[in-house]
Amino acid sequence: MANVHTVAVLGASYGGFRAAQLLAANLPKDWRVVLVERNSHLNNVYNFARYAVLPGHEHKAFIPYDYAFGHSINTDTPHIRIHGTVTSLHPNHITYIPHSFSSSSSSDPTPEPQTLHFDYLIYALGSLLPSPIDLWEHTRKRGQHLDKTGCHDKTTGTGTKSHGIAWLRERQARIEAAQSVLIVGGGALGIEFASDIAAVHPHKKRVTLLHSRLQLLPRFEPALGDEALTALQDLGVQVVLGERLDLASLHPHQCDGADENGTEKAFHVRTLSGREIDAEIVLLCTGQTPNTALMRDMDSRAVGKGGLIRVTREMQVLVEDENNEVGFGEEEQEDRTSPSRAKRRTIYPHIFAVGDAADAFGALQAGHTAYHQAEVAARNVVRLVKREARRCGSLSWSEGDDEGSEGEEELEEYTPGLPMIKVSLGLTRSAYEIGGVVGTKDDGVPDLNAAAMWGACGLKGVDEEEMWR
C-alpha cells in the first residue's frame, strides 16, 4: 500500500474499538487504521464474573469485530484488523506476532515477529485483569503482585472465542463443585462474584467476602457501599470488613483452589489480624495492573508511579521536550490532576494513550472512561493529520467536507467526569451511582442484557444463535 499513511491502534477493547471507528470515519482516503488486538473477539469483561458462575451464557461475552471500523469489516476498506500480540513498541513502529502463525505444538517453528510502521498511534492496551477473570493468566514472578495475578507457571491463552468459552465453563464447574468460596476484595468485581455465587447456588455454599477497608466500593459514595453490603447480607454472604489477607498464608501456585490434577483443595488462610478462614476456592479480586510494559520499554520516562502512562490533557504521551523553558516541579510531578500538564510540549505528539493504561487526571478506570478518552484522542489525531495536510498542500478531503474546517482548531482537552458505576447484586438486583446520585434497581436479567453490548458494537438485533459466532 504505497503512499498510504497509518494510524495504529493497539488494543480493541472499549477504548480502542471506539478510536478505530472514529478514525476510520474521519481520516482522509490516503490514510488507513490498523487495529492490533490479541483477542479474536471483543471481550466484554464486565460480564465475566456472571458467566464464570452461571452456565449457558458464556458465548455472549465474546463479540465479533465485524464493525470495528464503523461498517462491515468485510467491505472494501483500506483499514486492517490484525489478530496478534504486540511484542515491542518504538517511536515509529511496532513488532507483533500474528496469532494465525502461533501454535501450541512444540514441533512448530517459533513465529517470526512482523513489523508495522505508523505515523500516529493510540495505545489502548488497558490493564492486566485480576486472576478470576484473566483468560490469559499472565506469568508473574513468584511473590510479586500475588493479589493481582494468575497462579500458573506460564502464560496460557489463544485469544479465540472457543478458548474463552472453555475457560469460563471450567470456572463454572469449579464453583459448582466447591462448598466454600473466599472472595478477597470489596470492589465491583468481588461484590459481583460473591453475590452471583450466592444467588446461583442459594444456601448451598459458604461464601465469604474479605475487604481491607471499612467501606465497600470506597471510591464511590458511602451509600453505594451500604446498598452492596445489605444485598450481600440478604444473600447470606459473610462480609468481613477492615481486615487484610496475609498473602503468606496462601500458596502462590494454588490460589485458584485446584492442584495439578484439577482436584479442589481446601485452604486455611488468615488475615493480618489473625482471623482464620477456610475455603475450597480463593478468588483474588484485589485490582488490576496497568498494561504498560511496552511503553516503559520504549521510554521509561513515559510511565510514572503506579505504572500508568503520563499524558497531556490532549491524551498525548507525555515525555517533556527538553527545550521547554519551564519543567515540572517536584510538587507537580506528584499531582496527577495538575492542569499544568495540559500545555507541556512532549517529544511524542504523535503517540496517544487512553483507558486503564493512562494516568488521566484522576479519571475512574472503566470502560466508559476509556471510550470517552479514545474519542478525544481520535479526534485529535484527525486534527493533526488535517493540520499537516494543509501545511503540505495535500488535502485529500472532498470539496465541501464539513470536517475540513477543523484542521486548524486547537487540540481537544480531556476532563474526567464524575465517577459512574453499576454493580449487579445477584441475578436481578443492582445498585448504581450516576452524577453522585445512588439508586437501586430490581430489573436485572441472567445474561446481563448481553444483546445491548452486541448492538453497541454494531451487531443490532442479534438472536441467541448468532451470538455463538
C-alpha positions, -999 to +999 in steps of 0.1 A: +000+000+000+024+026-013+019+062-001-007+051+025-003+066+059-011+046+090-027+052+124-021+022+146-044+014+174-031-011+200-059-029+218-095-032+206-115-032+238-138-004+248-114+024+241-095+010+211-127-001+194-142+034+196-109+050+184-108+028+154-144+036+145-139+074+147-106+073+128-120+052+100-149+076+096-128+108+096-093+102+082-086+111+045-086+085+019-049+081+018-048+070+054-056+037+070-063+024+105-045-008+116-061-022+147-039-048+166-056-070+192-046-103+207-082-115+210-103-127+180-134-111+196-141-081+218-141-095+254-170-079+273-152-084+307-180-068+326-200-100+322-171-124+330-179-127+367-216-136+360-207-160+332-180-177+353-207-187+377-240-191+357-238-216+328-255-211+295-244-175+286-206-177+283-206-174+245-223-140+248-192-124+263-172-126+230-184-102+203-172-103+167-152-073+154-174-070+122-180-033+128-147-022+143-144+004+115-180+016+117-192-007+089-189-044+080-152-053+082-156-074+051-164-044+028-138-028+006-118-007+030-081+002+035-084-005+072-070-037+087-075-056+119-046-078+130-053-107+154-019-108+171+002-098+201+024-067+201+059-077+212+077-043+211+069-006+207+092+020+191+086+057+183+076+049+147+069+012+145+058-018+164+066-055+162+039-082+166+033-119+162+001-128+143-018-154+161-026-172+129+011-181+129+011-193+165+007-228+177+008-247+210+027-275+192+063-276+204+073-290+170+063-259+151+090-232+145+090-201+166+068-175+148+087-145+134+077-111+146+062-088+120+069-050+117+043-023+113+053+013+108+029+041+118+025+078+116+003+081+147-005+055+174-032+052+201-021+030+230-053+013+243-039-019+259-058-013+292-048-034+322-040-070+332-071-083+348-074-100+382-068-137+381-105-148+384-113-131+350-079-132+333-082-155+304-045-151+296-033-160+331-002-139+329+032-151+341+045-132+372+075-137+393+067-156+424+057-134+453+051-103+433+016-089+430+002-121+442-031-104+449-034-092+413-023-121+392-030-156+380-012-185+395+001-206+366+037-212+357+034-199+321+011-177+301-018-195+286-045-185+262-051-183+224-073-152+222-100-172+205-137-173+214-136-211+218-108-208+243-127-181+262-159-202+264-139-232+276-122-211+302-154-198+316-170-232+317-140-245+337-146-218+363-183-227+364-175-263+371-151-254+399-175-232+416-203-257+412-181-284+429-169-262+458-187-260+491-169-228+503-156-198+485-135-169+497-135-137+477-108-111+485-116-076+475-147-054+480-147-036+447-172-042+420-157-075+408-155-090+443-191-079+451-204-093+418-187-127+423-199-130+458-235-121+451-237-142+419-223-173+436-247-169+465-277-162+441-270-190+417-263-215+445-286-204+473-279-219+507-255-245+491-222-228+496-204-208+523-194-175+506-171-151+524-161-116+511-130-102+527-122-065+522-094-045+537-114-012+540-143-005+563-165+005+534-173-015+502-166+004+469-145+031+486-141+052+455-178+060+455-205+075+477-208+056+510-245+050+503-235+028+473-213+006+495-241+004+521-265-009+494-240-035+483-234-046+519-271-050+526-276-070+494-247-093+502-260-100+537-295-106+523-280-133+501-262-150+530-227-138+522-204-134+552-188-100+548-156-092+567-145-056+566-114-039+578-091-069+575-064-077+550-054-112+538-020-124+549-006-134+515+020-156+532-009-179+542-019-185+506+002-209+484+013-188+453+007-217+429-028-227+440-048-196+445-075-209+422-082-238+445-070-267+424-040-289+422-023-301+390-049-327+385-078-303+389-088-316+423-101-289+446-080-283+478-091-267+510-073-235+520-067-224+556-058-187+553-055-159+578-058-122+579-031-099+592-051-096+624-051-133+629-086-142+617-086-177+601-108-186+571-113-220+554-123-222+517-120-246+488-116-217+463-100-183+468-108-156+443-084-127+444-103-096+432-080-070+445-074-049+415-057-048+381-023-038+368-018-013+340-006-030+308+022-005+302+053-027+299+056-019+261+056+018+268+080+015+296+104-005+274+102+022+247+108+051+271+107+046+308+101+084+313+066+080+299+055+057+328+050+072+362+042+060+397+016+032+397+027+020+363+005+045+344+014+063+313+017+101+318-004+120+293-012+156+284-048+168+285-049+161+248-042+124+257-007+126+241+020+105+258+040+130+279+077+130+279+087+166+281+106+184+254+140+194+269+137+227+251+108+237+274+118+267+295+098+256+324+100+220+337+078+201+361+084+209+397+085+181+423+051+190+435+035+189+401+050+155+394+032+141+424-002+158+414-018+136+388-047+161+384-024+191+378-038+212+349-003+224+341+003+192+322-020+203+295+003+229+280+036+209+282+053+201+249+060+164+245+085+146+223+058+122+213+030+143+200+021+115+176+015+089+203-016+088+224-026+067+254-062+061+267-081+039+291-068+020+321-032+024+309-033+062+311-028+084+341-057+106+331-060+132+358-078+110+383-103+095+359-120+063+370-106+032+353-136+019+335-148+010+300-169+042+296-139+063+306-117+046+280-145+052+254-146+089+260-108+093+262-105+074+229-129+099+213-107+128+224-075+110+212-091+100+178-104+135+171-070+150+180-053+126+156-076+137+128-069+173+136-032+167+135-035+149+102-055+177+087-032+203+100-002+186+084-021+181+052-028+218+049+008+227+055+019+204+028-009+214+004-020+178+001-056+178+014-074+147+003-109+155+016-136+160-009-148+196-015-173+208+009-163+183+036-177+195+069-147+181+088-122+202+067-128+233+088-114+216+119-079+214+105-065+244+123-085+240+155-067+237+188-065+201+201-093+190+223-086+186+260-099+158+282-116+164+315-128+135+337-164+133+345-179+123+378-175+086+389-202+064+375-209+027+380-235+000+381-229-031+402-250-063+400-261-077+433-274-110+424-294-121+393-319-093+393-308-067+418-283-039+412-271-006+426-257+024+407-241+058+411-245+085+384-236+121+390-233+115+427-268+100+429-271+065+443-300+042+435-311+006+431-330-015+405-345-049+405-349-054+368-318-075+360-317-105+337-295-135+339-272-127+309-269-090+320-286-079+288-258-091+266-276-081+234-272-044+243-234-046+241-236-065+209-258-037+195-233-011+207-206-030+187-227-027+155-245-061+157-280-049+164-309-073+168-288-105+171-305-136+184-292-164+206-279-185+177-260-156+162-242-150+195-223-182+190-202-169+161 
